């Protein structure tokens, strides 16, 4: 707004500033410049526009007040003539309090007329009740676009309305802020409800998972399963097909581990078989591969004599933890030769690409403890197609 004030003062310096009409045109030009500036800046807020207009009117009021004071200072006071024999005090007392103002009389014949004596300054209807010494506000001093001076009462009303709009602006902004805070509070409440429900659902899913509620009773049972009855010679029935004797979910401390993948020295492969140790994401294991179903494809695993001594004169359970190659199914055979204890027959199993514990029973009536190690013989594919078998461990549960 200081730019418009400077422009108004410069325009007054370059024009006939003693003319009220000239000053009114300059003020109107300032108002038009303000409107053009607001439109150029794209300001459409009614409150901001009203506030700018009000500030401009205040600047115009201050400048016009200064100009009128300067004119009065430069204008000489005209002499007051009184009729002969009548004093000023008698004239004032004759008029009374309501007409105490002294009206100028006709000039003496020889006195020159001042060029500014009869000049009429723009009046202000809003200031009619004030004394003649008061200049009033300039809120109503407004020149039309075509040039003539208009009534100051309408301008004063416009200035009052602008002031009221400016005073009401904070309240409008306050209402807008309250609405924004209310919407933000609703959004935060909705977000907290969603997050709480999601957390509750996740906790419930975790609780169900950790308590195995989705598993059957058989799957939750971690005890050692009772092994099925053993077959004297071979667990194979041509009519019924190959049989899987059982699956085990866990082992107790009564089980004795007789072979682990780290004990690769105890493994001996035939001329047409191989045993390779593997350690990857699937765990440590020995991959057994038999190219033929005959003796040349057998893989022998040594069992210590100390372990065999626990089987003497008892019925015990053996468990082989095995797994077929990914996406394949293989049929493998297991035999055992436990030195002086004797043999355990031939057992056949079908295994898929799922890690399982295959169980079978062995019975040795002899109570004589063996003096040498025994052997377990495995053929990974009795069909002769050369399918592989992953062996993770061999365990024995000695009988009572």
C-alpha positions in Angstrom: 0.0 0.0 0.0 3.0 2.3 0.4 3.5 2.3 -3.4 0.0 3.7 -3.9 0.5 6.3 -1.2 3.8 7.4 -2.9 2.0 7.6 -6.3 -0.8 9.7 -4.9 1.6 12.2 -3.3 3.7 12.4 -6.6 0.6 13.0 -8.6 -0.5 15.8 -6.2 2.9 17.4 -6.6 2.6 17.5 -10.4 -1.0 18.8 -10.4 -3.1 21.6 -9.1 -3.4 20.2 -5.6 -5.4 23.3 -4.5 -8.3 22.0 -6.6 -10.6 19.6 -4.8 -11.8 18.1 -8.1 -8.3 17.4 -9.2 -7.5 15.7 -5.9 -10.7 13.6 -6.2 -9.6 12.4 -9.7 -6.2 11.4 -8.4 -7.8 9.5 -5.5 -10.2 7.7 -7.9 -7.2 6.8 -10.1 -5.6 5.2 -7.1 -8.7 3.2 -6.4 -8.8 2.0 -10.0 -5.1 1.1 -9.8 -5.8 -1.0 -6.7 -8.7 -2.9 -8.4 -6.5 -3.6 -11.5 -3.7 -4.8 -9.3 -6.0 -7.2 -7.4 -7.3 -8.6 -10.6 -3.9 -9.0 -12.1 -2.7 -11.0 -9.0 -5.7 -13.2 -9.2 -7.0 -12.3 -5.7 -10.7 -13.3 -5.4 -11.0 -13.5 -1.6 -13.8 -11.0 -0.7 -12.3 -10.4 2.7 -8.8 -9.6 1.3 -10.2 -7.3 -1.3 -12.3 -5.4 1.3 -9.3 -5.1 3.6 -7.1 -3.6 0.8 -9.9 -1.1 -0.1 -10.3 -0.1 3.5 -6.5 0.5 3.8 -6.5 2.6 0.6 -9.4 4.7 1.9 -7.5 5.3 5.1 -4.4 6.5 3.2 -6.6 8.8 1.0 -8.2 10.2 4.2 -4.8 11.0 5.7 -3.5 12.7 2.5 -6.7 14.8 2.1 -6.5 15.9 5.7 -3.0 17.0 5.2 -3.9 18.8 1.9 -6.8 20.7 3.6 -4.7 21.7 6.5 -2.1 23.1 4.1 -4.7 25.0 2.2 -6.1 26.6 5.4 -2.6 27.6 6.5 -1.9 29.3 3.1 -5.4 31.1 3.0 -5.5 34.5 4.8 -8.4 35.0 7.2 -10.9 37.5 5.6 -11.7 40.7 7.7 -15.1 40.8 9.3 -17.1 44.0 8.7 -19.8 45.2 11.1 -22.5 47.8 10.6 -21.7 51.2 12.1 -22.7 51.5 15.7 -23.1 47.7 16.2 -20.3 45.7 17.9 -19.5 42.1 17.2 -20.5 41.2 20.8 -23.9 42.9 20.4 -24.5 41.0 17.2 -23.6 37.7 18.7 -25.9 38.3 21.7 -28.7 39.3 19.4 -28.5 36.0 17.5 -28.4 33.8 20.5 -26.4 30.5 21.1 -27.7 28.8 18.0 -26.5 31.6 15.7 -23.3 32.4 17.5 -21.2 31.9 14.3 -20.1 35.2 12.7 -21.0 35.4 9.0 -18.7 37.3 6.8 -20.1 40.6 5.6 -19.6 42.4 2.3 -16.1 43.4 1.6 -15.0 47.0 1.7 -15.1 48.6 -1.7 -11.3 48.9 -2.0 -10.3 45.4 -0.8 -9.2 43.0 -3.4 -10.9 39.6 -3.6 -8.7 36.5 -2.7 -8.6 33.9 -5.4 -9.3 31.2 -2.7 -11.8 33.1 -0.7 -14.9 31.8 -2.5 -13.5 28.3 -3.3 -15.7 25.4 -2.1 -14.0 22.3 -0.8 -15.7 18.9 -1.2 -18.1 18.3 1.7 -18.8 15.2 3.7 -22.4 14.3 4.6 -21.2 12.0 7.3 -19.4 14.9 9.1 -22.4 17.3 9.1 -22.7 17.1 12.8 -19.1 18.0 13.4 -17.9 21.6 13.9 -16.7 23.7 11.1 -13.1 23.4 12.2 -13.2 19.5 11.8 -12.4 18.2 8.3 -14.2 14.8 8.6 -13.1 11.5 7.1 -12.2 10.9 3.5 -13.9 7.6 3.3 -16.6 9.2 1.2 -14.4 11.3 -1.1 -14.8 9.4 -4.3 -14.8 10.5 -7.9 -16.8 8.6 -10.5 -15.1 7.1 -13.5 -16.4 9.9 -15.6 -15.0 12.6 -13.3 -17.8 14.3 -11.2 -17.7 14.2 -7.4 -20.4 12.1 -5.9 -22.2 12.1 -2.6 -20.0 11.2 0.4 -22.8 9.4 2.3 -22.8 6.4 0.0 -19.0 6.3 0.1 -19.1 6.4 3.9 -21.6 3.5 3.9 -19.3 1.6 1.6 -16.3 2.2 3.9 -18.3 1.1 6.9 -19.4 -2.1 5.1 -15.7 -2.8 4.1 -14.7 -2.4 7.8 -17.4 -4.8 8.9 -16.3 -7.4 6.3 -12.7 -7.0 7.4 -13.7 -7.4 11.1 -15.7 -10.5 10.2 -12.9 -12.1 8.2 -11.1 -13.7 11.2 -14.4 -15.3 12.3 -14.9 -16.9 8.9 -11.3 -18.2 8.9 -11.9 -19.5 12.4 -15.0 -21.4 11.2 -12.9 -22.9 8.3 -10.1 -23.9 10.7 -12.6 -25.6 13.0 -14.1 -27.5 10.1 -10.7 -28.6 8.9 -9.7 -29.7 12.4 -13.0 -31.6 12.7 -12.4 -33.4 9.4 -8.8 -34.2 10.4 -10.0 -35.6 13.8 -12.5 -37.8 12.0 -9.9 -39.2 9.7 -7.4 -39.9 12.5 -10.2 -41.7 14.5 -11.1 -43.8 11.5 -7.4 -44.7 10.9 -6.9 -45.7 14.5 -10.0 -48.0 14.4 -8.7 -49.7 11.2 -5.2 -50.1 12.6 -6.6 -51.6 15.9 -8.8 -54.1 14.0 -5.9 -55.1 11.8 -3.6 -55.6 14.8 -6.3 -57.7 16.6 -6.8 -59.9 13.5 -3.0 -60.4 13.2 -2.8 -61.3 16.9 -5.6 -63.8 16.5 -4.0 -65.4 13.5 -0.7 -65.7 15.3 -2.4 -67.3 18.4 -4.2 -69.9 16.2 -0.9 -70.7 14.4 1.2 -71.1 17.5 -1.4 -73.3 19.2 -1.8 -75.6 16.2 -5.6 -75.2 16.3 -5.8 -75.9 12.6 -4.0 -79.2 12.9 -5.7 -82.5 13.6 -5.3 -84.4 16.8 -3.0 -86.9 15.1 -0.8 -84.0 13.9 -0.6 -82.4 17.3 0.4 -85.7 18.9 4.2 -85.5 19.3 4.6 -88.9 21.1 6.4 -91.8 19.4 3.9 -93.6 17.3 3.4 -97.3 17.9 5.0 -99.1 15.0 3.0 -101.6 13.0 3.4 -105.3 13.3 6.6 -106.6 11.6 6.6 -109.0 8.7 8.9 -112.0 9.0 10.3 -112.0 5.5 9.3 -109.0 3.3 6.9 -106.1 3.6 5.6 -106.5 0.1 2.2 -107.7 -1.1 1.8 -107.9 -4.8 -1.9 -107.5 -4.6 -2.0 -104.6 -2.2 1.1 -102.8 -3.6 3.9 -101.2 -1.8 3.2 -100.0 1.8 4.4 -97.1 3.8 4.7 -98.3 7.4 4.4 -95.0 9.2 5.4 -91.3 9.6 7.0 -89.7 12.7 6.7 -86.1 13.8 9.4 -86.1 16.6 11.7 -88.3 18.6 12.1 -88.6 22.4 15.4 -89.0 24.2 15.0 -92.8 24.2 15.8 -93.0 20.5 19.5 -93.7 19.6 20.8 -92.0 16.5 23.0 -94.6 14.8 23.8 -92.6 11.6 24.0 -88.9 10.6 25.0 -87.3 7.3 28.3 -86.1 8.9 29.4 -89.7 9.3 30.0 -90.2 5.6 32.9 -92.6 6.3 30.3 -95.2 7.4 28.7 -95.3 3.9 29.9 -97.6 1.2 28.3 -97.6 -2.3 28.2 -100.5 -4.7 29.8 -100.5 -8.2 26.6 -99.1 -9.8 25.6 -96.8 -6.9 26.8 -93.6 -5.4 26.4 -91.6 -2.1 26.9 -87.8 -2.1 26.8 -85.6 0.9 24.7 -82.4 0.5 24.3 -79.3 2.7 21.9 -76.6 1.4 18.7 -75.0 2.4 17.1 -78.4 2.6 19.5 -79.4 5.4 22.4 -81.9 5.7 21.8 -85.2 4.1 23.3 -88.1 2.0 21.9 -88.5 -1.5 21.7 -92.2 -2.4 21.4 -93.2 -6.0 21.1 -96.9 -7.2 21.4 -97.4 -10.9 20.1 -101.0 -10.8 18.0 -103.0 -8.4 20.6 -105.8 -8.0 23.4 -106.1 -5.5 25.7 -103.7 -7.5 23.2 -100.9 -6.8 23.2 -101.4 -3.0 24.5 -98.9 -0.5 25.8 -100.2 2.8 25.8 -98.2 6.1 27.8 -99.5 9.1 26.1 -99.8 12.5 28.4 -99.8 15.6 28.6 -103.0 17.7 27.7 -101.0 20.8 24.4 -100.1 19.3 23.7 -103.7 18.3 24.3 -104.8 21.9 21.2 -102.8 22.9 19.0 -104.9 20.5 20.1 -108.3 21.7 17.1 -110.4 22.9 14.6 -107.6 22.3 12.0 -106.3 19.8 13.2 -102.9 18.7 12.0 -100.2 16.3 14.1 -98.7 13.5 13.3 -95.3 11.8 14.8 -94.0 8.5 14.3 -90.3 7.8 14.1 -90.1 4.0 12.8 -88.0 1.1 12.5 -88.5 -2.6 13.8 -86.0 -5.2 11.7 -82.9 -5.8 8.6 -83.8 -7.9 9.3 -87.6 -7.9 8.3 -90.8 -6.1 10.6 -93.7 -5.6 10.3 -97.2 -4.2 13.3 -98.2 -2.1 14.3 -101.4 -0.1 16.0 -101.8 3.3 17.8 -104.9 4.6 20.0 -105.5 7.6 22.8 -107.9 8.7 23.6 -107.4 12.3 26.5 -109.8 12.8 25.8 -112.5 15.3 22.2 -111.2 15.9 21.2 -112.2 12.4 19.1 -110.5 9.7 15.9 -108.5 9.8 14.4 -109.4 6.4 13.7 -107.1 3.5 11.4 -104.1 3.8 10.1 -102.0 0.9 8.7 -98.5 1.1 7.3 -95.8 -1.2 8.3 -92.3 -0.5 7.4 -89.0 -2.2 9.2 -85.6 -2.2 8.0 -85.0 1.4 10.4 -85.7 4.3 9.1 -88.6 6.3 10.2 -91.1 9.0 9.7 -94.7 7.8 9.4 -97.1 10.8 9.7 -100.9 11.0 10.3 -103.4 13.8 13.2 -105.9 14.2 13.2 -108.8 16.7 16.4 -110.6 17.8 15.9 -113.6 20.2 19.6 -114.1 20.7 21.0 -112.6 23.9 24.6 -112.9 22.8 26.1 -109.5 22.4 27.7 -109.1 18.9 31.5 -108.6 18.8 31.6 -106.8 15.4 29.7 -104.0 13.6 26.5 -104.7 11.6 25.2 -103.2 8.3 22.1 -101.7 6.9 21.7 -102.1 3.1 19.6 -99.6 1.1 18.7 -99.7 -2.6 17.2 -96.2 -3.6 15.1 -97.5 -6.5 14.1 -101.1 -6.8 12.5 -100.4 -10.2 16.0 -99.9 -11.7 15.3 -96.4 -13.1 18.1 -94.8 -11.0 15.9 -92.5 -8.9 17.7 -90.8 -5.9 16.8 -90.9 -2.2 17.8 -88.4 0.4 18.8 -90.0 3.8 18.8 -87.6 6.8 19.2 -90.0 9.7 18.8 -93.6 11.0 17.5 -94.1 14.6 16.8 -97.1 16.7 14.4 -97.4 19.7 15.7 -100.3 21.8 13.1 -102.7 23.2 12.5 -103.2 26.9 
